[in-house]
């Protein structure tokens, strides 16, 4: 399985959706994977998987806000009766 480290800025809607599904109440200390990158800096990530790829998404305050905003948008669409079956495009 391929492993990819990705910053929240590069998350597409389907990956954000997977994150919100996996961590509906947010993520905690037990969910965080910490390691040193090639520059020797500590990196903290949370993991989400697709069929063929494991994504390590860098943890930051902005990631938390992006997940919350995405969840609120999705909730508002549900309340408005938006059909989610066509809401995400395959890449």
C-alpha positions, 0 to 999 in steps of 0.5 A: 500500500502506498503511503503519502504525507499530505498537508491539509491545504492539499486535501480534496473533498473526498479525503476531507470526507474520509477524515470526518467519517473516521474522526467524527468527534475530532482526533485525540493524542492516541490518533496522532502518529509522530516521526522525524522527516528527512529534515530532522523536524518532528511531524505529527499526522493522523492517518486515513486510508483509501483502497490503495493509499494510506494518507498521513495528514499533517496535524495543525489547528488549520486541519481541525478548522477545515474538518469542522467547516467541512462537517458543517457544510455537509450537515447544512447540505443534508438539511437542505436535501442535497443529493450527496451521491454526486457531491464528490468527483473521482480523481 
